[in-house]
Amino acid sequence: MGINKVILVGNLGKKPEIRYTSNGKPVANFSLATTERWGRDESGERKEHTEWHRCVAWDKLAEICGQYLDKGTKVYVEGRIRSGEYVDKDGIKRYTHDIHLDQMEILTPKGVKEYVPDEPAYSEFPGAAQNSQNESASAKPLPSPSNNDVDLEDDMDLEEDEDDFLN
């Protein structure tokens, strides 16, 4: 038995992008920045490193992300790493690593904007250009969730939905 679990606390780089699979299942994609800070360099400036993570949410969680998250929102997320590969336009094999979310909690108080480092262009993420061209999903407006007490375990048979969306 193995464990594949990721826990991150960070800030969104931009509002989530919501798409729908051919079966009508919502999928939210967003980037999450986690920043480490330590000591000072010779000039007295704080040392820091920001890591960007590609996050993917499905079904009810995707709808909630689309409705309530925005650039700068601080969130706690739990999920698992999913790896993929593709061949880019130059024929080079590339690899992707996404965090597929099981749980998300908003940490930013309502109406408060938090600082987010400048996000690299989406095209700098491996697979971004190829994935956006091959997705059969199209953007549609989201319906409002019926309530805030959502049991995310109800429709969590993600294997077949993820394969449908990613292929």
Secondary structure, 3 states (H helix, E strand, C coil): CCCCCEEEEEEECCCCEEEECCCCCEEEEEEEEEEEEEEECCCCCEEEEEEEEEEEEEHHHHHHHHHHCCCCCEEEEEEEEEEEEEECCCCCEEEEEEEEEEEEEECCCCCCCCCCCCCCCHHHCCCHHHHHHHCCCCCCCCCCCCCCCCCCCCCCCHHHHHHHHHC
